[in-house]
Amino acid sequence: MDMNPSFAFPRTLVMILALAATLAAILAACAEAPYTGRQQLMLVGDDQASEMGNQAAQEVLTKEPVVTGTPQAQMVQRVGQRIAAVTESQYKWQFHLVGKDVPNAFALPGGHVFVYEGLFKYARTEPQLAAVIGHEIAHVLARHGSERMSVAAATQLGTGIAGSTLGLSPTVMEAFGIAANYGVVMPYSRTQESESDRIGIILMAKAGYPPEASIELWQNMMQAPGDKPPAFLSTHPSDQQRIANIRKHLAEAQKYYQPAR
């Protein structure tokens, strides 16, 4: 049998070199989260993420009923601007109240923060609202959107290169994809949520809001009706985990706290 490895070897070598170059680029694309110092993978630039976030914000503003001029809308603006003032960032923060009875809030890369009217069932005081907005602003400051896109891109790229280089079967690759979702991506997202809780109470404290109001908020949220998924299958920690994590970092946040005058 005539074996000629001269054809297969260069192809394999090229793929290995491509994988090595990719890994080197990933290792070089590291950032550090504010306040926590956690190392982050950052393949997506801040400008690129902000542009995508601003485009998404315009779509939300077009489709969702934005409320202005009401006491709740004014509170969202007041609290948001107070916290934004202590972030020491270059983002052009904009705060919006959405007129839907849904307990939800989110922030987009670039600085748009959306709070839904339904959240006021649980954020019953201004400091509790500050806990919500501080948490969402923390996601933007820590560039969690860019980080999640970077992790997804690296996972897809690495999976594709590994499959073509090592000759893995589709079944094995599918199994790896499931493992990545439940063993890497989802716990990493829970890490981001806990990190935003920690950074968020620091930000609200710097803005003059008592950080323990965050615990009050999540105690209120524990009373929310409806079944909740267990923490293992959720991108968010459970309410009990959240409260425990916040308690752990309260002393750190208290160092920044000065009551507003």
FIKOL-945799 format. One record per residue (C-alpha): residue number from 1; residue in one letter; z, x, y. Coordinates in steps of 0.5 Angstrom, whole numbers, plus 500, padded with zeros to 3 digits. Last residue first. Layout:
<pts>
+------+------+-----+-----+-----+
| resi | resn |  pz |  px |  py |
+------+------+-----+-----+-----+
|  NUM |    A |   Z |   X |   Y |
...
+------+------+-----+-----+-----+
</pts>
This chain:
<pts>
+------+------+-----+-----+-----+
| resi | resn |  pz |  px |  py |
+------+------+-----+-----+-----+
|  261 |    R | 602 | 445 | 632 |
|  260 |    A | 600 | 446 | 625 |
|  259 |    P | 605 | 449 | 620 |
|  258 |    Q | 604 | 456 | 618 |
|  257 |    Y | 602 | 457 | 611 |
|  256 |    Y | 599 | 464 | 609 |
|  255 |    K | 605 | 466 | 605 |
|  254 |    Q | 606 | 459 | 602 |
|  253 |    A | 599 | 460 | 598 |
|  252 |    E | 602 | 466 | 594 |
|  251 |    A | 608 | 462 | 592 |
|  250 |    L | 604 | 456 | 590 |
|  249 |    H | 599 | 460 | 585 |
|  248 |    K | 603 | 458 | 579 |
|  247 |    R | 604 | 451 | 581 |
|  246 |    I | 597 | 451 | 582 |
|  245 |    N | 595 | 453 | 575 |
|  244 |    A | 600 | 448 | 572 |
|  243 |    I | 597 | 442 | 576 |
|  242 |    R | 590 | 444 | 574 |
|  241 |    Q | 592 | 444 | 566 |
|  240 |    Q | 596 | 438 | 567 |
|  239 |    D | 590 | 435 | 570 |
|  238 |    S | 585 | 437 | 565 |
|  237 |    P | 581 | 443 | 567 |
|  236 |    H | 574 | 442 | 569 |
|  235 |    T | 567 | 444 | 565 |
|  234 |    S | 570 | 439 | 560 |
|  233 |    L | 569 | 439 | 552 |
|  232 |    F | 575 | 444 | 551 |
|  231 |    A | 579 | 440 | 557 |
|  230 |    P | 579 | 433 | 553 |
|  229 |    P | 574 | 428 | 556 |
|  228 |    K | 578 | 423 | 560 |
|  227 |    D | 578 | 416 | 559 |
|  226 |    G | 579 | 411 | 564 |
|  225 |    P | 584 | 409 | 570 |
|  224 |    A | 586 | 414 | 575 |
|  223 |    Q | 594 | 416 | 575 |
|  222 |    M | 593 | 423 | 573 |
|  221 |    M | 589 | 423 | 580 |
|  220 |    N | 595 | 422 | 584 |
|  219 |    Q | 599 | 427 | 580 |
|  218 |    W | 593 | 431 | 582 |
|  217 |    L | 593 | 430 | 589 |
|  216 |    E | 601 | 431 | 590 |
|  215 |    I | 600 | 438 | 587 |
|  214 |    S | 595 | 439 | 592 |
|  213 |    A | 600 | 437 | 597 |
|  212 |    E | 604 | 443 | 595 |
|  211 |    P | 599 | 447 | 599 |
|  210 |    P | 602 | 445 | 606 |
|  209 |    Y | 597 | 444 | 611 |
|  208 |    G | 596 | 449 | 617 |
|  207 |    A | 589 | 452 | 616 |
|  206 |    K | 592 | 458 | 613 |
|  205 |    A | 595 | 453 | 608 |
|  204 |    M | 589 | 449 | 606 |
|  203 |    L | 585 | 456 | 605 |
|  202 |    I | 590 | 459 | 600 |
|  201 |    I | 591 | 452 | 597 |
|  200 |    G | 583 | 452 | 596 |
|  199 |    I | 583 | 459 | 593 |
|  198 |    R | 587 | 458 | 587 |
|  197 |    D | 584 | 451 | 586 |
|  196 |    S | 577 | 454 | 587 |
|  195 |    E | 579 | 460 | 581 |
|  194 |    S | 581 | 454 | 577 |
|  193 |    E | 575 | 451 | 577 |
|  192 |    Q | 571 | 457 | 577 |
|  191 |    T | 575 | 459 | 570 |
|  190 |    R | 573 | 452 | 568 |
|  189 |    S | 566 | 454 | 569 |
|  188 |    Y | 567 | 460 | 565 |
|  187 |    P | 570 | 456 | 559 |
|  186 |    M | 563 | 452 | 559 |
|  185 |    V | 558 | 458 | 560 |
|  184 |    V | 561 | 462 | 554 |
|  183 |    G | 564 | 459 | 548 |
|  182 |    Y | 561 | 452 | 548 |
|  181 |    N | 554 | 453 | 552 |
|  180 |    A | 553 | 460 | 549 |
|  179 |    A | 555 | 457 | 542 |
|  178 |    I | 550 | 452 | 542 |
|  177 |    G | 545 | 457 | 544 |
|  176 |    F | 546 | 461 | 539 |
|  175 |    A | 546 | 456 | 534 |
|  174 |    E | 539 | 454 | 537 |
|  173 |    M | 537 | 461 | 536 |
|  172 |    V | 539 | 462 | 529 |
|  171 |    T | 535 | 455 | 527 |
|  170 |    P | 529 | 458 | 531 |
|  169 |    S | 529 | 464 | 527 |
|  168 |    L | 531 | 471 | 530 |
|  167 |    G | 525 | 476 | 530 |
|  166 |    L | 530 | 482 | 533 |
|  165 |    T | 526 | 483 | 539 |
|  164 |    S | 523 | 476 | 540 |
|  163 |    G | 530 | 473 | 539 |
|  162 |    A | 534 | 478 | 543 |
|  161 |    I | 529 | 478 | 549 |
|  160 |    G | 529 | 470 | 549 |
|  159 |    T | 536 | 470 | 549 |
|  158 |    G | 538 | 475 | 554 |
|  157 |    L | 533 | 472 | 559 |
|  156 |    Q | 536 | 465 | 558 |
|  155 |    T | 543 | 468 | 558 |
|  154 |    A | 542 | 472 | 564 |
|  153 |    A | 539 | 466 | 568 |
|  152 |    A | 544 | 461 | 566 |
|  151 |    V | 549 | 466 | 568 |
|  150 |    S | 546 | 467 | 575 |
|  149 |    M | 545 | 460 | 576 |
|  148 |    R | 553 | 459 | 575 |
|  147 |    E | 554 | 465 | 580 |
|  146 |    S | 550 | 463 | 585 |
|  145 |    G | 553 | 456 | 585 |
|  144 |    H | 560 | 459 | 584 |
|  143 |    R | 559 | 463 | 591 |
|  142 |    A | 566 | 464 | 592 |
|  141 |    L | 566 | 462 | 599 |
|  140 |    V | 562 | 456 | 597 |
|  139 |    H | 567 | 454 | 591 |
|  138 |    A | 573 | 455 | 596 |
|  137 |    I | 570 | 450 | 601 |
|  136 |    E | 570 | 445 | 595 |
|  135 |    H | 577 | 446 | 594 |
|  134 |    G | 579 | 446 | 601 |
|  133 |    I | 576 | 440 | 602 |
|  132 |    V | 580 | 437 | 596 |
|  131 |    A | 587 | 440 | 598 |
|  130 |    A | 585 | 438 | 605 |
|  129 |    L | 585 | 431 | 603 |
|  128 |    Q | 592 | 431 | 600 |
|  127 |    P | 594 | 434 | 607 |
|  126 |    E | 591 | 428 | 611 |
|  125 |    T | 595 | 423 | 606 |
|  124 |    R | 592 | 418 | 601 |
|  123 |    A | 588 | 423 | 597 |
|  122 |    Y | 588 | 419 | 591 |
|  121 |    K | 585 | 412 | 593 |
|  120 |    F | 582 | 416 | 599 |
|  119 |    L | 577 | 419 | 593 |
|  118 |    G | 573 | 412 | 593 |
|  117 |    E | 570 | 414 | 600 |
|  116 |    Y | 566 | 420 | 597 |
|  115 |    V | 567 | 427 | 600 |
|  114 |    F | 561 | 431 | 601 |
|  113 |    V | 561 | 438 | 603 |
|  112 |    H | 555 | 442 | 606 |
|  111 |    G | 556 | 449 | 607 |
|  110 |    G | 550 | 453 | 605 |
|  109 |    P | 551 | 453 | 597 |
|  108 |    L | 553 | 445 | 596 |
|  107 |    A | 560 | 442 | 596 |
|  106 |    F | 562 | 436 | 592 |
|  105 |    A | 567 | 430 | 592 |
|  104 |    N | 568 | 424 | 588 |
|  103 |    P | 573 | 418 | 587 |
|  102 |    V | 567 | 413 | 587 |
|  101 |    D | 567 | 407 | 592 |
|  100 |    K | 561 | 409 | 595 |
|   99 |    G | 560 | 410 | 603 |
|   98 |    V | 559 | 418 | 603 |
|   97 |    L | 563 | 422 | 608 |
|   96 |    H | 560 | 428 | 610 |
|   95 |    F | 562 | 435 | 613 |
|   94 |    Q | 558 | 440 | 615 |
|   93 |    W | 559 | 448 | 615 |
|   92 |    K | 554 | 453 | 618 |
|   91 |    Y | 556 | 459 | 613 |
|   90 |    Q | 558 | 465 | 617 |
|   89 |    S | 565 | 466 | 614 |
|   88 |    E | 571 | 467 | 616 |
|   87 |    T | 574 | 462 | 612 |
|   86 |    V | 580 | 460 | 617 |
|   85 |    A | 575 | 455 | 622 |
|   84 |    A | 572 | 452 | 616 |
|   83 |    I | 579 | 449 | 614 |
|   82 |    R | 580 | 446 | 621 |
|   81 |    Q | 573 | 443 | 621 |
|   80 |    G | 574 | 440 | 614 |
|   79 |    V | 580 | 437 | 616 |
|   78 |    R | 578 | 434 | 622 |
|   77 |    Q | 571 | 432 | 620 |
|   76 |    V | 574 | 428 | 614 |
|   75 |    M | 579 | 425 | 618 |
|   74 |    Q | 574 | 422 | 623 |
|   73 |    A | 570 | 419 | 617 |
|   72 |    Q | 576 | 416 | 614 |
|   71 |    P | 578 | 413 | 621 |
|   70 |    T | 571 | 411 | 622 |
|   69 |    G | 565 | 414 | 626 |
|   68 |    T | 560 | 416 | 621 |
|   67 |    V | 559 | 414 | 614 |
|   66 |    V | 553 | 416 | 610 |
|   65 |    P | 550 | 412 | 605 |
|   64 |    E | 547 | 416 | 600 |
|   63 |    K | 539 | 417 | 598 |
|   62 |    T | 537 | 421 | 605 |
|   61 |    L | 543 | 425 | 606 |
|   60 |    V | 543 | 427 | 598 |
|   59 |    E | 536 | 429 | 599 |
|   58 |    Q | 538 | 433 | 605 |
|   57 |    A | 544 | 436 | 602 |
|   56 |    A | 539 | 439 | 596 |
|   55 |    Q | 535 | 442 | 601 |
|   54 |    N | 541 | 446 | 604 |
|   53 |    G | 543 | 448 | 597 |
|   52 |    M | 537 | 451 | 595 |
|   51 |    E | 536 | 455 | 602 |
|   50 |    S | 544 | 457 | 601 |
|   49 |    A | 542 | 459 | 594 |
|   48 |    Q | 536 | 464 | 596 |
|   47 |    D | 540 | 466 | 602 |
|   46 |    D | 546 | 468 | 598 |
|   45 |    G | 542 | 472 | 593 |
|   44 |    V | 541 | 470 | 585 |
|   43 |    L | 543 | 475 | 580 |
|   42 |    M | 550 | 475 | 582 |
|   41 |    L | 555 | 476 | 576 |
|   40 |    Q | 562 | 476 | 578 |
|   39 |    Q | 568 | 480 | 578 |
|   38 |    R | 575 | 477 | 580 |
|   37 |    G | 578 | 480 | 586 |
|   36 |    T | 582 | 473 | 587 |
|   35 |    Y | 582 | 473 | 594 |
|   34 |    P | 575 | 473 | 595 |
|   33 |    A | 571 | 473 | 589 |
|   32 |    E | 568 | 480 | 587 |
|   31 |    A | 560 | 481 | 586 |
|   30 |    C | 556 | 485 | 581 |
|   29 |    A | 549 | 485 | 580 |
|   28 |    A | 548 | 492 | 578 |
|   27 |    L | 551 | 490 | 571 |
|   26 |    I | 545 | 485 | 570 |
|   25 |    A | 540 | 490 | 572 |
|   24 |    A | 542 | 495 | 567 |
|   23 |    L | 542 | 489 | 562 |
|   22 |    T | 535 | 487 | 564 |
|   21 |    A | 533 | 495 | 563 |
|   20 |    A | 536 | 495 | 557 |
|   19 |    L | 533 | 489 | 554 |
|   18 |    A | 526 | 491 | 557 |
|   17 |    L | 527 | 498 | 553 |
|   16 |    I | 528 | 494 | 547 |
|   15 |    M | 522 | 490 | 548 |
|   14 |    V | 518 | 496 | 549 |
|   13 |    L | 521 | 500 | 543 |
|   12 |    T | 519 | 494 | 539 |
|   11 |    R | 512 | 494 | 541 |
|   10 |    P | 512 | 501 | 540 |
|    9 |    F | 514 | 501 | 533 |
|    8 |    A | 510 | 496 | 530 |
|    7 |    F | 503 | 499 | 532 |
|    6 |    S | 505 | 506 | 529 |
|    5 |    P | 508 | 503 | 523 |
|    4 |    N | 502 | 504 | 519 |
|    3 |    M | 504 | 502 | 511 |
|    2 |    D | 498 | 503 | 507 |
|    1 |    M | 500 | 500 | 500 |
+------+------+-----+-----+-----+
</pts>
